[in-house]
Amino acid sequence: MRQPTASTVLIAVLLIAGCGAGPRDAASATTPPVTAPPATTAPTPTGTGFNPTDIAWLQLTVAMTERLLPVLDLVPARTTDRAWRRTATQVAAARRADLDRARRLLADAAAPTTNPHEGHDMPGMATAQEMTALRAAGGQSFHRLLAGHLRAHLAQSVRIATAEQQSGVQPATVALAAAVVRSGTADLARLDHLDRA
C-alpha cells in the first residue's frame, strides 16, 4: 500500500542537507556517508504520475548540476593533467545528459520552471567564494579544491537519488535516479583512484 507521505524521505534529506545554509569549505569537508533511507517508508513505483518526491528530486538535481558544470568548465584552463581533464570531461558529459533528462521530466510533469533552490548553498553546490578560489588556483592546489567539490557533489547526488529510488513513483524519474546512483558511485571510485595517484 502506498504511503501517504511519499516525499517524507527526500524532504528529510533536503533538510539535513541544509537547504539555504551558508558557505562551506569544500576542500576540508569529509565525504559524508551515503546511506539508503529505511525501506519501510518506500512505496513501490507504479503508474506514470509524478509524486512530490519525484518533483523535489528533479528540481534539486537540476539545481545541483547547474552549479557543478561551471566548476568542471574551469578544468581545461586550470590544469594540464590529462587524468583530471579526462575525468572532468567524463563527469561533465554524464551530468549534462542527466540535466537534459531531468529538465524533460520536469516539463512532462508541468512543474514550475523557476528554480526553488536559486541562491541556496547546499552540500554539493559550489559557492561564489569557492568558485573564486578555484579560478585563482592551479596545479595541485586546484586538484585538491576540485576533488573536494566533486566528492561533495557526487556523494550528495548519490544520497538524494537513493532517496528518490525509495520514495519516487514515476518510472522514468526513478530510472534516472538509478542511473545517477550508478554513475555517481563509479565517479566517486574514479576520484578516489585519482587522489591516490
RONULUM-373146 format. One record per atom (N, C-alpha, C): residue number from 1; x, y, z; atom name. Coordinates in pm, whole numbers. Example, Ala and Ser with C-alpha at 12.3 -4.5 7.8 and 13.67 -1.06 7.14 Angstrom:
! residues 2
(1, (1319, -569, 780), 'N');
(1, (1230, -450, 780), 'CA');
(1, (1320, -330, 780), 'C');
(2, (1285, -225, 708), 'N');
(2, (1367, -106, 714), 'CA');
(2, (1290, 3, 787), 'C');
***
This chain:
! residues 197
(1, (85, -120, 0), 'N');
(1, (0, 0, 0), 'CA');
(1, (88, 124, 0), 'C');
(2, (54, 222, -80), 'N');
(2, (134, 343, -91), 'CA');
(2, (125, 427, 35), 'C');
(3, (240, 475, 80), 'N');
(3, (244, 560, 200), 'CA');
(3, (184, 697, 168), 'C');
(4, (116, 758, 262), 'N');
(4, (54, 888, 234), 'CA');
(4, (156, 1001, 223), 'C');
(5, (276, 983, 276), 'N');
(5, (376, 1089, 271), 'CA');
(5, (496, 1039, 192), 'C');
(6, (479, 1022, 62), 'N');
(6, (584, 966, -23), 'CA');
(6, (708, 1052, -28), 'C');
(7, (694, 1182, -4), 'N');
(7, (810, 1270, -14), 'CA');
(7, (883, 1287, 118), 'C');
(8, (839, 1220, 223), 'N');
(8, (897, 1240, 356), 'CA');
(8, (1047, 1217, 358), 'C');
(9, (1091, 1107, 296), 'N');
(9, (1234, 1073, 300), 'CA');
(9, (1317, 1179, 231), 'C');
(10, (1278, 1219, 110), 'N');
(10, (1357, 1317, 37), 'CA');
(10, (1354, 1452, 106), 'C');
(11, (1238, 1490, 159), 'N');
(11, (1229, 1616, 231), 'CA');
(11, (1324, 1614, 351), 'C');
(12, (1328, 1501, 422), 'N');
(12, (1420, 1489, 535), 'CA');
(12, (1564, 1502, 490), 'C');
(13, (1597, 1441, 376), 'N');
(13, (1733, 1452, 322), 'CA');
(13, (1765, 1597, 290), 'C');
(14, (1669, 1669, 231), 'N');
(14, (1693, 1809, 196), 'CA');
(14, (1712, 1894, 321), 'C');
(15, (1636, 1865, 425), 'N');
(15, (1652, 1941, 549), 'CA');
(15, (1788, 1914, 612), 'C');
(16, (1829, 1786, 611), 'N');
(16, (1960, 1751, 664), 'CA');
(16, (2069, 1814, 580), 'C');
(17, (2044, 1824, 448), 'N');
(17, (2143, 1881, 357), 'CA');
(17, (2167, 2028, 386), 'C');
(18, (2073, 2093, 452), 'N');
(18, (2093, 2233, 489), 'CA');
(18, (2056, 2329, 377), 'C');
(19, (1942, 2307, 313), 'N');
(19, (1898, 2397, 207), 'CA');
(19, (1894, 2539, 261), 'C');
(20, (1969, 2628, 196), 'N');
(20, (1975, 2765, 239), 'CA');
(20, (2085, 2791, 339), 'C');
(21, (2166, 2688, 370), 'N');
(21, (2274, 2706, 465), 'CA');
(21, (2382, 2793, 405), 'C');
(22, (2470, 2840, 491), 'N');
(22, (2579, 2926, 447), 'CA');
(22, (2688, 2847, 378), 'C');
(23, (2794, 2918, 331), 'N');
(23, (2904, 2855, 259), 'CA');
(23, (2978, 2755, 344), 'C');
(24, (3035, 2655, 275), 'N');
(24, (3117, 2556, 342), 'CA');
(24, (3254, 2555, 277), 'C');
(25, (3351, 2494, 343), 'N');
(25, (3484, 2477, 286), 'CA');
(25, (3490, 2339, 225), 'C');
(26, (3469, 2331, 94), 'N');
(26, (3461, 2201, 27), 'CA');
(26, (3593, 2126, 35), 'C');
(27, (3703, 2199, 37), 'N');
(27, (3833, 2132, 38), 'CA');
(27, (3859, 2059, 168), 'C');
(28, (3803, 2110, 279), 'N');
(28, (3828, 2047, 408), 'CA');
(28, (3715, 1956, 451), 'C');
(29, (3605, 1955, 374), 'N');
(29, (3490, 1872, 412), 'CA');
(29, (3522, 1725, 386), 'C');
(30, (3476, 1641, 477), 'N');
(30, (3491, 1497, 455), 'CA');
(30, (3368, 1446, 384), 'C');
(31, (3383, 1337, 314), 'N');
(31, (3271, 1279, 242), 'CA');
(31, (3173, 1218, 340), 'C');
(32, (3048, 1269, 344), 'N');
(32, (2951, 1211, 435), 'CA');
(32, (2912, 1072, 389), 'C');
(33, (2873, 986, 481), 'N');
(33, (2835, 850, 440), 'CA');
(33, (2711, 851, 353), 'C');
(34, (2709, 764, 255), 'N');
(34, (2594, 751, 166), 'CA');
(34, (2511, 635, 217), 'C');
(35, (2393, 667, 270), 'N');
(35, (2309, 563, 326), 'CA');
(35, (2171, 569, 265), 'C');
(36, (2113, 454, 249), 'N');
(36, (1977, 448, 195), 'CA');
(36, (1876, 474, 305), 'C');
(37, (1765, 541, 272), 'N');
(37, (1661, 561, 372), 'CA');
(37, (1595, 428, 407), 'C');
(38, (1527, 422, 521), 'N');
(38, (1463, 297, 561), 'CA');
(38, (1365, 248, 456), 'C');
(39, (1372, 120, 425), 'N');
(39, (1286, 63, 321), 'CA');
(39, (1140, 64, 361), 'C');
(40, (1111, 74, 490), 'N');
(40, (972, 68, 536), 'CA');
(40, (891, 189, 490), 'C');
(41, (958, 297, 449), 'N');
(41, (884, 416, 405), 'CA');
(41, (874, 424, 254), 'C');
(42, (920, 321, 184), 'N');
(42, (930, 330, 39), 'CA');
(42, (813, 266, -32), 'C');
(43, (739, 344, -110), 'N');
(43, (634, 284, -191), 'CA');
(43, (694, 219, -314), 'C');
(44, (624, 126, -373), 'N');
(44, (668, 64, -497), 'CA');
(44, (629, 154, -613), 'C');
(45, (725, 189, -703), 'N');
(45, (691, 276, -815), 'CA');
(45, (582, 213, -902), 'C');
(46, (475, 286, -921), 'N');
(46, (365, 237, -1006), 'CA');
(46, (309, 355, -1083), 'C');
(47, (245, 324, -1194), 'N');
(47, (179, 429, -1272), 'CA');
(47, (280, 521, -1339), 'C');
(48, (228, 630, -1397), 'N');
(48, (315, 723, -1468), 'CA');
(48, (309, 863, -1409), 'C');
(49, (229, 883, -1303), 'N');
(49, (219, 1014, -1242), 'CA');
(49, (340, 1048, -1158), 'C');
(50, (358, 1178, -1133), 'N');
(50, (469, 1226, -1050), 'CA');
(50, (417, 1253, -910), 'C');
(51, (493, 1212, -809), 'N');
(51, (457, 1249, -673), 'CA');
(51, (550, 1362, -626), 'C');
(52, (527, 1418, -507), 'N');
(52, (610, 1530, -462), 'CA');
(52, (759, 1497, -454), 'C');
(53, (792, 1371, -420), 'N');
(53, (933, 1333, -414), 'CA');
(53, (997, 1340, -551), 'C');
(54, (927, 1292, -654), 'N');
(54, (979, 1298, -790), 'CA');
(54, (1013, 1443, -828), 'C');
(55, (918, 1532, -804), 'N');
(55, (936, 1673, -843), 'CA');
(55, (1050, 1735, -764), 'C');
(56, (1052, 1712, -631), 'N');
(56, (1156, 1770, -547), 'CA');
(56, (1294, 1722, -589), 'C');
(57, (1304, 1592, -620), 'N');
(57, (1434, 1538, -659), 'CA');
(57, (1479, 1593, -794), 'C');
(58, (1388, 1601, -890), 'N');
(58, (1424, 1655, -1021), 'CA');
(58, (1469, 1801, -1009), 'C');
(59, (1396, 1879, -931), 'N');
(59, (1433, 2020, -915), 'CA');
(59, (1570, 2035, -849), 'C');
(60, (1598, 1954, -749), 'N');
(60, (1727, 1963, -681), 'CA');
(60, (1839, 1912, -771), 'C');
(61, (1812, 1808, -849), 'N');
(61, (1912, 1757, -943), 'CA');
(61, (1950, 1863, -1045), 'C');
(62, (1850, 1933, -1098), 'N');
(62, (1878, 2041, -1193), 'CA');
(62, (1962, 2149, -1125), 'C');
(63, (1921, 2192, -1006), 'N');
(63, (1993, 2299, -937), 'CA');
(63, (2138, 2258, -907), 'C');
(64, (2159, 2137, -858), 'N');
(64, (2294, 2092, -825), 'CA');
(64, (2381, 2081, -949), 'C');
(65, (2325, 2028, -1057), 'N');
(65, (2403, 2011, -1179), 'CA');
(65, (2439, 2145, -1241), 'C');
(66, (2346, 2239, -1238), 'N');
(66, (2374, 2372, -1291), 'CA');
(66, (2487, 2441, -1214), 'C');
(67, (2503, 2407, -1087), 'N');
(67, (2612, 2464, -1008), 'CA');
(67, (2744, 2388, -1026), 'C');
(68, (2737, 2260, -1066), 'N');
(68, (2860, 2182, -1085), 'CA');
(68, (2927, 2211, -1219), 'C');
(69, (2849, 2229, -1324), 'N');
(69, (2908, 2242, -1457), 'CA');
(69, (3008, 2357, -1470), 'C');
(70, (2983, 2476, -1410), 'N');
(70, (3085, 2581, -1416), 'CA');
(70, (3217, 2541, -1349), 'C');
(71, (3210, 2456, -1246), 'N');
(71, (3331, 2405, -1182), 'CA');
(71, (3409, 2321, -1282), 'C');
(72, (3342, 2230, -1349), 'N');
(72, (3408, 2142, -1445), 'CA');
(72, (3458, 2219, -1567), 'C');
(73, (3389, 2326, -1603), 'N');
(73, (3431, 2408, -1718), 'CA');
(73, (3564, 2478, -1693), 'C');
(74, (3604, 2491, -1566), 'N');
(74, (3732, 2555, -1533), 'CA');
(74, (3852, 2464, -1559), 'C');
(75, (3829, 2335, -1566), 'N');
(75, (3940, 2239, -1569), 'CA');
(75, (4039, 2261, -1683), 'C');
(76, (3996, 2278, -1809), 'N');
(76, (4094, 2292, -1917), 'CA');
(76, (4191, 2409, -1897), 'C');
(77, (4142, 2517, -1837), 'N');
(77, (4228, 2635, -1819), 'CA');
(77, (4313, 2628, -1692), 'C');
(78, (4278, 2541, -1597), 'N');
(78, (4346, 2542, -1468), 'CA');
(78, (4443, 2427, -1447), 'C');
(79, (4439, 2325, -1533), 'N');
(79, (4532, 2212, -1517), 'CA');
(79, (4566, 2151, -1653), 'C');
(80, (4689, 2101, -1663), 'N');
(80, (4731, 2029, -1783), 'CA');
(80, (4731, 1878, -1759), 'C');
(81, (4695, 1837, -1639), 'N');
(81, (4696, 1695, -1604), 'CA');
(81, (4590, 1621, -1685), 'C');
(82, (4635, 1523, -1765), 'N');
(82, (4543, 1453, -1856), 'CA');
(82, (4438, 1372, -1781), 'C');
(83, (4477, 1310, -1669), 'N');
(83, (4380, 1229, -1594), 'CA');
(83, (4268, 1315, -1538), 'C');
(84, (4301, 1432, -1483), 'N');
(84, (4199, 1521, -1429), 'CA');
(84, (4111, 1577, -1541), 'C');
(85, (4174, 1610, -1654), 'N');
(85, (4096, 1660, -1767), 'CA');
(85, (3999, 1555, -1819), 'C');
(86, (4046, 1431, -1829), 'N');
(86, (3961, 1322, -1877), 'CA');
(86, (3846, 1298, -1781), 'C');
(87, (3877, 1296, -1652), 'N');
(87, (3772, 1275, -1551), 'CA');
(87, (3667, 1386, -1557), 'C');
(88, (3713, 1511, -1565), 'N');
(88, (3619, 1624, -1571), 'CA');
(88, (3531, 1616, -1695), 'C');
(89, (3590, 1576, -1808), 'N');
(89, (3513, 1564, -1932), 'CA');
(89, (3407, 1455, -1919), 'C');
(90, (3445, 1341, -1861), 'N');
(90, (3351, 1230, -1846), 'CA');
(90, (3238, 1266, -1750), 'C');
(91, (3273, 1326, -1637), 'N');
(91, (3170, 1364, -1539), 'CA');
(91, (3077, 1469, -1599), 'C');
(92, (3133, 1569, -1668), 'N');
(92, (3051, 1674, -1728), 'CA');
(92, (2954, 1618, -1832), 'C');
(93, (3002, 1525, -1915), 'N');
(93, (2915, 1466, -2017), 'CA');
(93, (2799, 1391, -1954), 'C');
(94, (2827, 1313, -1850), 'N');
(94, (2721, 1238, -1782), 'CA');
(94, (2623, 1333, -1714), 'C');
(95, (2674, 1437, -1649), 'N');
(95, (2586, 1530, -1578), 'CA');
(95, (2500, 1611, -1674), 'C');
(96, (2557, 1648, -1789), 'N');
(96, (2477, 1722, -1888), 'CA');
(96, (2363, 1634, -1941), 'C');
(97, (2392, 1507, -1963), 'N');
(97, (2287, 1415, -2008), 'CA');
(97, (2179, 1401, -1901), 'C');
(98, (2220, 1388, -1774), 'N');
(98, (2124, 1380, -1663), 'CA');
(98, (2041, 1508, -1654), 'C');
(99, (2107, 1622, -1673), 'N');
(99, (2038, 1751, -1667), 'CA');
(99, (1931, 1761, -1775), 'C');
(100, (1964, 1718, -1896), 'N');
(100, (1866, 1720, -2005), 'CA');
(100, (1746, 1632, -1972), 'C');
(101, (1773, 1512, -1921), 'N');
(101, (1663, 1420, -1885), 'CA');
(101, (1578, 1478, -1773), 'C');
(102, (1642, 1537, -1673), 'N');
(102, (1567, 1594, -1560), 'CA');
(102, (1479, 1709, -1606), 'C');
(103, (1532, 1794, -1693), 'N');
(103, (1452, 1906, -1742), 'CA');
(103, (1332, 1857, -1824), 'C');
(104, (1354, 1753, -1906), 'N');
(104, (1243, 1698, -1984), 'CA');
(104, (1135, 1640, -1893), 'C');
(105, (1178, 1571, -1788), 'N');
(105, (1081, 1512, -1695), 'CA');
(105, (1003, 1620, -1620), 'C');
(106, (1071, 1728, -1582), 'N');
(106, (1000, 1838, -1516), 'CA');
(106, (898, 1900, -1612), 'C');
(107, (934, 1909, -1740), 'N');
(107, (839, 1961, -1839), 'CA');
(107, (720, 1866, -1852), 'C');
(108, (747, 1735, -1853), 'N');
(108, (639, 1636, -1861), 'CA');
(108, (546, 1647, -1740), 'C');
(109, (604, 1681, -1625), 'N');
(109, (525, 1692, -1502), 'CA');
(109, (454, 1825, -1491), 'C');
(110, (479, 1915, -1587), 'N');
(110, (424, 2051, -1583), 'CA');
(110, (461, 2121, -1452), 'C');
(111, (585, 2093, -1406), 'N');
(111, (634, 2156, -1283), 'CA');
(111, (676, 2299, -1312), 'C');
(112, (679, 2385, -1210), 'N');
(112, (723, 2524, -1232), 'CA');
(112, (863, 2528, -1292), 'C');
(113, (886, 2623, -1382), 'N');
(113, (1016, 2633, -1446), 'CA');
(113, (1117, 2710, -1362), 'C');
(114, (1070, 2778, -1258), 'N');
(114, (1162, 2851, -1171), 'CA');
(114, (1239, 2754, -1082), 'C');
(115, (1361, 2792, -1045), 'N');
(115, (1446, 2709, -960), 'CA');
(115, (1419, 2741, -813), 'C');
(116, (1356, 2650, -738), 'N');
(116, (1327, 2680, -598), 'CA');
(116, (1451, 2684, -511), 'C');
(117, (1565, 2640, -564), 'N');
(117, (1690, 2639, -487), 'CA');
(117, (1784, 2751, -528), 'C');
(118, (1736, 2846, -608), 'N');
(118, (1819, 2957, -653), 'CA');
(118, (1873, 3034, -533), 'C');
(119, (2005, 3053, -531), 'N');
(119, (2069, 3128, -424), 'CA');
(119, (2098, 3047, -299), 'C');
(120, (2057, 2920, -298), 'N');
(120, (2084, 2836, -182), 'CA');
(120, (2220, 2769, -197), 'C');
(121, (2295, 2764, -89), 'N');
(121, (2425, 2697, -88), 'CA');
(121, (2411, 2569, -8), 'C');
(122, (2387, 2460, -79), 'N');
(122, (2367, 2331, -15), 'CA');
(122, (2486, 2242, -41), 'C');
(123, (2500, 2133, 34), 'N');
(123, (2607, 2038, 4), 'CA');
(123, (2602, 1996, -142), 'C');
(124, (2718, 1992, -205), 'N');
(124, (2723, 1957, -346), 'CA');
(124, (2713, 2075, -440), 'C');
(125, (2698, 2196, -384), 'N');
(125, (2690, 2317, -466), 'CA');
(125, (2805, 2411, -430), 'C');
(126, (2887, 2444, -528), 'N');
(126, (2998, 2537, -504), 'CA');
(126, (2944, 2678, -482), 'C');
(127, (2995, 2747, -382), 'N');
(127, (2954, 2885, -354), 'CA');
(127, (3033, 2981, -441), 'C');
(128, (2991, 3108, -441), 'N');
(128, (3063, 3210, -518), 'CA');
(128, (3207, 3223, -468), 'C');
(129, (3226, 3217, -336), 'N');
(129, (3361, 3226, -280), 'CA');
(129, (3446, 3108, -325), 'C');
(130, (3388, 2990, -327), 'N');
(130, (3461, 2871, -368), 'CA');
(130, (3497, 2877, -516), 'C');
(131, (3407, 2931, -598), 'N');
(131, (3438, 2948, -739), 'CA');
(131, (3554, 3045, -758), 'C');
(132, (3558, 3151, -679), 'N');
(132, (3669, 3246, -687), 'CA');
(132, (3800, 3178, -653), 'C');
(133, (3798, 3094, -549), 'N');
(133, (3919, 3021, -510), 'CA');
(133, (3963, 2925, -620), 'C');
(134, (3869, 2858, -683), 'N');
(134, (3902, 2766, -792), 'CA');
(134, (3964, 2840, -909), 'C');
(135, (3908, 2956, -944), 'N');
(135, (3960, 3032, -1057), 'CA');
(135, (4103, 3082, -1032), 'C');
(136, (4138, 3100, -906), 'N');
(136, (4271, 3151, -872), 'CA');
(136, (4374, 3040, -852), 'C');
(137, (4328, 2917, -838), 'N');
(137, (4419, 2806, -806), 'CA');
(137, (4475, 2742, -932), 'C');
(138, (4584, 2669, -914), 'N');
(138, (4644, 2594, -1023), 'CA');
(138, (4717, 2474, -968), 'C');
(139, (4753, 2381, -1054), 'N');
(139, (4831, 2266, -1013), 'CA');
(139, (4764, 2183, -906), 'C');
(140, (4844, 2138, -809), 'N');
(140, (4793, 2052, -702), 'CA');
(140, (4687, 2122, -616), 'C');
(141, (4702, 2251, -599), 'N');
(141, (4603, 2326, -521), 'CA');
(141, (4466, 2319, -591), 'C');
(142, (4467, 2337, -722), 'N');
(142, (4341, 2327, -797), 'CA');
(142, (4285, 2186, -790), 'C');
(143, (4372, 2085, -805), 'N');
(143, (4326, 1946, -798), 'CA');
(143, (4260, 1917, -664), 'C');
(144, (4319, 1969, -556), 'N');
(144, (4264, 1944, -422), 'CA');
(144, (4126, 2009, -408), 'C');
(145, (4113, 2134, -454), 'N');
(145, (3984, 2201, -446), 'CA');
(145, (3881, 2133, -535), 'C');
(146, (3922, 2097, -655), 'N');
(146, (3831, 2030, -749), 'CA');
(146, (3783, 1898, -691), 'C');
(147, (3876, 1820, -634), 'N');
(147, (3838, 1692, -574), 'CA');
(147, (3736, 1712, -463), 'C');
(148, (3756, 1815, -381), 'N');
(148, (3661, 1841, -273), 'CA');
(148, (3522, 1871, -324), 'C');
(149, (3513, 1955, -428), 'N');
(149, (3383, 1990, -485), 'CA');
(149, (3318, 1870, -553), 'C');
(150, (3396, 1797, -630), 'N');
(150, (3341, 1679, -697), 'CA');
(150, (3291, 1576, -598), 'C');
(151, (3371, 1551, -496), 'N');
(151, (3331, 1450, -397), 'CA');
(151, (3203, 1492, -325), 'C');
(152, (3194, 1619, -287), 'N');
(152, (3074, 1667, -219), 'CA');
(152, (2952, 1655, -310), 'C');
(153, (2968, 1693, -436), 'N');
(153, (2856, 1686, -530), 'CA');
(153, (2813, 1541, -553), 'C');
(154, (2910, 1455, -581), 'N');
(154, (2877, 1316, -613), 'CA');
(154, (2814, 1244, -495), 'C');
(155, (2869, 1264, -376), 'N');
(155, (2814, 1197, -258), 'CA');
(155, (2671, 1243, -231), 'C');
(156, (2647, 1374, -243), 'N');
(156, (2512, 1426, -221), 'CA');
(156, (2417, 1379, -331), 'C');
(157, (2466, 1374, -455), 'N');
(157, (2381, 1327, -565), 'CA');
(157, (2338, 1183, -545), 'C');
(158, (2432, 1098, -503), 'N');
(158, (2400, 958, -478), 'CA');
(158, (2301, 946, -363), 'C');
(159, (2321, 1027, -259), 'N');
(159, (2233, 1020, -142), 'CA');
(159, (2089, 1055, -179), 'C');
(160, (2070, 1166, -249), 'N');
(160, (1932, 1207, -278), 'CA');
(160, (1871, 1122, -389), 'C');
(161, (1954, 1070, -480), 'N');
(161, (1900, 980, -582), 'CA');
(161, (1854, 849, -518), 'C');
(162, (1925, 804, -417), 'N');
(162, (1883, 685, -343), 'CA');
(162, (1748, 709, -276), 'C');
(163, (1731, 829, -221), 'N');
(163, (1602, 863, -160), 'CA');
(163, (1491, 864, -264), 'C');
(164, (1521, 914, -384), 'N');
(164, (1421, 912, -492), 'CA');
(164, (1386, 769, -532), 'C');
(165, (1486, 682, -538), 'N');
(165, (1458, 542, -570), 'CA');
(165, (1364, 480, -466), 'C');
(166, (1380, 519, -341), 'N');
(166, (1300, 463, -233), 'CA');
(166, (1157, 519, -232), 'C');
(167, (1141, 649, -263), 'N');
(167, (1011, 713, -242), 'CA');
(167, (946, 769, -368), 'C');
(168, (1019, 773, -479), 'N');
(168, (960, 821, -603), 'CA');
(168, (867, 717, -663), 'C');
(169, (778, 761, -753), 'N');
(169, (682, 669, -816), 'CA');
(169, (682, 675, -968), 'C');
(170, (732, 784, -1026), 'N');
(170, (727, 798, -1171), 'CA');
(170, (841, 715, -1232), 'C');
(171, (809, 616, -1314), 'N');
(171, (911, 520, -1359), 'CA');
(171, (1034, 582, -1425), 'C');
(172, (1016, 678, -1515), 'N');
(172, (1132, 737, -1582), 'CA');
(172, (1218, 817, -1485), 'C');
(173, (1155, 877, -1385), 'N');
(173, (1229, 954, -1285), 'CA');
(173, (1307, 861, -1193), 'C');
(174, (1244, 753, -1150), 'N');
(174, (1313, 654, -1067), 'CA');
(174, (1427, 591, -1146), 'C');
(175, (1407, 567, -1276), 'N');
(175, (1513, 511, -1359), 'CA');
(175, (1630, 608, -1371), 'C');
(176, (1602, 737, -1384), 'N');
(176, (1708, 836, -1387), 'CA');
(176, (1784, 838, -1255), 'C');
(177, (1712, 827, -1145), 'N');
(177, (1777, 823, -1014), 'CA');
(177, (1871, 702, -1004), 'C');
(178, (1826, 588, -1055), 'N');
(178, (1911, 469, -1053), 'CA');
(178, (2037, 491, -1134), 'C');
(179, (2024, 558, -1248), 'N');
(179, (2141, 587, -1332), 'CA');
(179, (2236, 683, -1261), 'C');
(180, (2181, 781, -1189), 'N');
(180, (2264, 875, -1114), 'CA');
(180, (2341, 803, -1004), 'C');
(181, (2275, 710, -936), 'N');
(181, (2344, 633, -832), 'CA');
(181, (2459, 553, -892), 'C');
(182, (2434, 486, -1004), 'N');
(182, (2539, 405, -1068), 'CA');
(182, (2657, 491, -1113), 'C');
(183, (2627, 598, -1187), 'N');
(183, (2735, 681, -1239), 'CA');
(183, (2806, 757, -1128), 'C');
(184, (2731, 804, -1029), 'N');
(184, (2792, 875, -918), 'CA');
(184, (2884, 787, -836), 'C');
(185, (2843, 664, -812), 'N');
(185, (2926, 570, -738), 'CA');
(185, (3054, 539, -815), 'C');
(186, (3041, 520, -947), 'N');
(186, (3159, 494, -1030), 'CA');
(186, (3252, 615, -1032), 'C');
(187, (3194, 734, -1039), 'N');
(187, (3277, 855, -1041), 'CA');
(187, (3349, 876, -908), 'C');
(188, (3284, 843, -797), 'N');
(188, (3350, 853, -667), 'CA');
(188, (3469, 757, -660), 'C');
(189, (3454, 637, -714), 'N');
(189, (3564, 542, -716), 'CA');
(189, (3678, 594, -804), 'C');
(190, (3643, 653, -918), 'N');
(190, (3744, 711, -1007), 'CA');
(190, (3818, 825, -937), 'C');
(191, (3744, 905, -862), 'N');
(191, (3804, 1017, -790), 'CA');
(191, (3899, 967, -681), 'C');
(192, (3860, 861, -612), 'N');
(192, (3948, 801, -511), 'CA');
(192, (4078, 754, -575), 'C');
(193, (4068, 696, -693), 'N');
(193, (4188, 649, -764), 'CA');
(193, (4278, 766, -801), 'C');
(194, (4217, 876, -847), 'N');
(194, (4296, 994, -882), 'CA');
(194, (4367, 1052, -760), 'C');
(195, (4297, 1055, -647), 'N');
(195, (4357, 1108, -524), 'CA');
(195, (4477, 1026, -479), 'C');
(196, (4474, 896, -508), 'N');
(196, (4584, 809, -465), 'CA');
(196, (4701, 812, -564), 'C');
(197, (4675, 862, -686), 'N');
(197, (4778, 859, -791), 'CA');
(197, (4891, 960, -760), 'C');
***
